[in-house]
């Protein structure tokens, strides 16, 4: 996501978890989530301007 000048957000990219049972959190500069179908964690680094 990118924060715009009017304090709204624009989604830059998205991903499909392929399941209805995904749980996650943003921790510092990372999005971490558990995918129950594949039984694994995935993490993505978040970049700020």
N, CA, C and O atoms as a GROMACS GRO file, in nm:
protein
  196
    1UNK      N    1   0.084  -0.117   0.000
    1UNK     CA    2   0.000   0.000   0.000
    1UNK      C    3   0.089   0.123   0.000
    1UNK      O    4   0.202   0.121   0.048
    2UNK      N    5   0.035   0.228  -0.053
    2UNK     CA    6   0.104   0.357  -0.052
    2UNK      C    7   0.010   0.461   0.006
    2UNK      O    8  -0.107   0.468  -0.033
    3UNK      N    9   0.061   0.542   0.099
    3UNK     CA   10  -0.020   0.650   0.154
    3UNK      C   11  -0.015   0.769   0.060
    3UNK      O   12   0.092   0.813   0.019
    4UNK      N   13  -0.132   0.819   0.025
    4UNK     CA   14  -0.143   0.933  -0.067
    4UNK      C   15  -0.143   1.064   0.010
    4UNK      O   16  -0.154   1.065   0.132
    5UNK      N   17  -0.131   1.175  -0.062
    5UNK     CA   18  -0.125   1.307   0.001
    5UNK      C   19  -0.250   1.341   0.080
    5UNK      O   20  -0.242   1.422   0.173
    6UNK      N   21  -0.365   1.283   0.046
    6UNK     CA   22  -0.489   1.313   0.118
    6UNK      C   23  -0.513   1.214   0.232
    6UNK      O   24  -0.626   1.201   0.280
    7UNK      N   25  -0.407   1.144   0.276
    7UNK     CA   26  -0.410   1.047   0.388
    7UNK      C   27  -0.497   0.925   0.360
    7UNK      O   28  -0.538   0.856   0.453
    8UNK      N   29  -0.525   0.898   0.233
    8UNK     CA   30  -0.588   0.771   0.196
    8UNK      C   31  -0.478   0.677   0.148
    8UNK      O   32  -0.362   0.718   0.135
    9UNK      N   33  -0.514   0.553   0.121
    9UNK     CA   34  -0.414   0.455   0.080
    9UNK      C   35  -0.450   0.396  -0.054
    9UNK      O   36  -0.567   0.381  -0.088
   10UNK      N   37  -0.349   0.362  -0.131
   10UNK     CA   38  -0.362   0.300  -0.261
   10UNK      C   39  -0.298   0.161  -0.253
   10UNK      O   40  -0.184   0.149  -0.208
   11UNK      N   41  -0.368   0.057  -0.296
   11UNK     CA   42  -0.313  -0.078  -0.296
   11UNK      C   43  -0.225  -0.094  -0.420
   11UNK      O   44  -0.272  -0.077  -0.532
   12UNK      N   45  -0.098  -0.126  -0.399
   12UNK     CA   46  -0.003  -0.140  -0.509
   12UNK      C   47   0.002  -0.283  -0.563
   12UNK      O   48   0.018  -0.303  -0.683
   13UNK      N   49  -0.012  -0.379  -0.476
   13UNK     CA   50  -0.008  -0.518  -0.518
   13UNK      C   51  -0.089  -0.602  -0.419
   13UNK      O   52  -0.110  -0.561  -0.305
   14UNK      N   53  -0.132  -0.717  -0.462
   14UNK     CA   54  -0.207  -0.808  -0.374
   14UNK      C   55  -0.167  -0.950  -0.408
   14UNK      O   56  -0.105  -0.975  -0.511
   15UNK      N   57  -0.203  -1.043  -0.322
   15UNK     CA   58  -0.174  -1.183  -0.347
   15UNK      C   59  -0.291  -1.267  -0.300
   15UNK      O   60  -0.365  -1.227  -0.210
   16UNK      N   61  -0.307  -1.382  -0.360
   16UNK     CA   62  -0.417  -1.472  -0.328
   16UNK      C   63  -0.362  -1.585  -0.241
   16UNK      O   64  -0.273  -1.658  -0.284
   17UNK      N   65  -0.414  -1.599  -0.121
   17UNK     CA   66  -0.366  -1.701  -0.028
   17UNK      C   67  -0.421  -1.839  -0.061
   17UNK      O   68  -0.376  -1.938  -0.003
   18UNK      N   69  -0.517  -1.848  -0.150
   18UNK     CA   70  -0.577  -1.975  -0.193
   18UNK      C   71  -0.651  -2.050  -0.083
   18UNK      O   72  -0.678  -2.169  -0.097
   19UNK      N   73  -0.684  -1.983   0.025
   19UNK     CA   74  -0.754  -2.048   0.134
   19UNK      C   75  -0.833  -1.945   0.214
   19UNK      O   76  -0.803  -1.825   0.208
   20UNK      N   77  -0.931  -1.990   0.287
   20UNK     CA   78  -1.008  -1.900   0.375
   20UNK      C   79  -0.950  -1.897   0.514
   20UNK      O   80  -1.001  -1.826   0.600
   21UNK      N   81  -0.844  -1.973   0.539
   21UNK     CA   82  -0.785  -1.981   0.671
   21UNK      C   83  -0.642  -1.929   0.670
   21UNK      O   84  -0.547  -2.006   0.683
   22UNK      N   85  -0.626  -1.799   0.654
   22UNK     CA   86  -0.496  -1.734   0.659
   22UNK      C   87  -0.501  -1.629   0.769
   22UNK      O   88  -0.598  -1.554   0.780
   23UNK      N   89  -0.399  -1.624   0.850
   23UNK     CA   90  -0.393  -1.532   0.963
   23UNK      C   91  -0.262  -1.457   0.956
   23UNK      O   92  -0.159  -1.516   0.924
   24UNK      N   93  -0.265  -1.327   0.984
   24UNK     CA   94  -0.142  -1.252   0.972
   24UNK      C   95  -0.138  -1.127   1.057
   24UNK      O   96  -0.236  -1.090   1.123
   25UNK      N   97  -0.022  -1.064   1.054
   25UNK     CA   98  -0.001  -0.941   1.128
   25UNK      C   99   0.111  -0.862   1.061
   25UNK      O  100   0.195  -0.918   0.991
   26UNK      N  101   0.108  -0.732   1.083
   26UNK     CA  102   0.218  -0.648   1.040
   26UNK      C  103   0.304  -0.624   1.163
   26UNK      O  104   0.256  -0.574   1.265
   27UNK      N  105   0.431  -0.660   1.152
   27UNK     CA  106   0.524  -0.644   1.264
   27UNK      C  107   0.641  -0.560   1.216
   27UNK      O  108   0.723  -0.608   1.138
   28UNK      N  109   0.648  -0.436   1.261
   28UNK     CA  110   0.755  -0.348   1.215
   28UNK      C  111   0.744  -0.325   1.066
   28UNK      O  112   0.646  -0.266   1.020
   29UNK      N  113   0.841  -0.371   0.990
   29UNK     CA  114   0.842  -0.352   0.844
   29UNK      C  115   0.806  -0.480   0.770
   29UNK      O  116   0.842  -0.494   0.654
   30UNK      N  117   0.736  -0.574   0.835
   30UNK     CA  118   0.706  -0.701   0.771
   30UNK      C  119   0.559  -0.740   0.786
   30UNK      O  120   0.498  -0.718   0.891
   31UNK      N  121   0.505  -0.796   0.681
   31UNK     CA  122   0.375  -0.862   0.686
   31UNK      C  123   0.405  -1.011   0.697
   31UNK      O  124   0.472  -1.067   0.610
   32UNK      N  125   0.357  -1.076   0.802
   32UNK     CA  126   0.380  -1.218   0.823
   32UNK      C  127   0.244  -1.284   0.835
   32UNK      O  128   0.157  -1.236   0.907
   33UNK      N  129   0.224  -1.396   0.764
   33UNK     CA  130   0.097  -1.465   0.777
   33UNK      C  131   0.115  -1.615   0.769
   33UNK      O  132   0.209  -1.666   0.708
   34UNK      N  133   0.023  -1.685   0.833
   34UNK     CA  134   0.019  -1.831   0.835
   34UNK      C  135  -0.085  -1.876   0.735
   34UNK      O  136  -0.200  -1.833   0.740
   35UNK      N  137  -0.044  -1.964   0.643
   35UNK     CA  138  -0.136  -2.022   0.545
   35UNK      C  139  -0.169  -2.163   0.591
   35UNK      O  140  -0.084  -2.252   0.585
   36UNK      N  141  -0.290  -2.183   0.638
   36UNK     CA  142  -0.330  -2.311   0.695
   36UNK      C  143  -0.336  -2.423   0.590
   36UNK      O  144  -0.316  -2.539   0.625
   37UNK      N  145  -0.363  -2.391   0.466
   37UNK     CA  146  -0.369  -2.494   0.362
   37UNK      C  147  -0.230  -2.554   0.334
   37UNK      O  148  -0.216  -2.676   0.322
   38UNK      N  149  -0.128  -2.467   0.324
   38UNK     CA  150   0.007  -2.512   0.295
   38UNK      C  151   0.090  -2.537   0.420
   38UNK      O  152   0.203  -2.586   0.412
   39UNK      N  153   0.034  -2.503   0.537
   39UNK     CA  154   0.102  -2.525   0.666
   39UNK      C  155   0.240  -2.458   0.669
   39UNK      O  156   0.340  -2.520   0.702
   40UNK      N  157   0.241  -2.329   0.634
   40UNK     CA  158   0.367  -2.256   0.637
   40UNK      C  159   0.343  -2.107   0.658
   40UNK      O  160   0.234  -2.056   0.632
   41UNK      N  161   0.446  -2.038   0.706
   41UNK     CA  162   0.446  -1.893   0.718
   41UNK      C  163   0.503  -1.832   0.591
   41UNK      O  164   0.590  -1.891   0.526
   42UNK      N  165   0.453  -1.716   0.556
   42UNK     CA  166   0.511  -1.635   0.449
   42UNK      C  167   0.534  -1.496   0.505
   42UNK      O  168   0.457  -1.450   0.590
   43UNK      N  169   0.637  -1.430   0.459
   43UNK     CA  170   0.663  -1.294   0.506
   43UNK      C  171   0.700  -1.205   0.387
   43UNK      O  172   0.761  -1.249   0.290
   44UNK      N  173   0.662  -1.079   0.399
   44UNK     CA  174   0.689  -0.980   0.296
   44UNK      C  175   0.740  -0.853   0.363
   44UNK      O  176   0.684  -0.808   0.462
   45UNK      N  177   0.846  -0.797   0.309
   45UNK     CA  178   0.900  -0.673   0.364
   45UNK      C  179   0.817  -0.556   0.312
   45UNK      O  180   0.780  -0.552   0.194
   46UNK      N  181   0.789  -0.461   0.400
   46UNK     CA  182   0.711  -0.342   0.366
   46UNK      C  183   0.809  -0.225   0.357
   46UNK      O  184   0.887  -0.200   0.450
   47UNK      N  185   0.805  -0.155   0.246
   47UNK     CA  186   0.894  -0.040   0.226
   47UNK      C  187   0.817   0.089   0.246
   47UNK      O  188   0.709   0.106   0.191
   48UNK      N  189   0.872   0.179   0.324
   48UNK     CA  190   0.813   0.310   0.349
   48UNK      C  191   0.892   0.416   0.276
   48UNK      O  192   1.014   0.404   0.261
   49UNK      N  193   0.823   0.518   0.230
   49UNK     CA  194   0.891   0.632   0.166
   49UNK      C  195   0.948   0.724   0.270
   49UNK      O  196   1.009   0.826   0.236
   0.00000   0.00000   0.00000
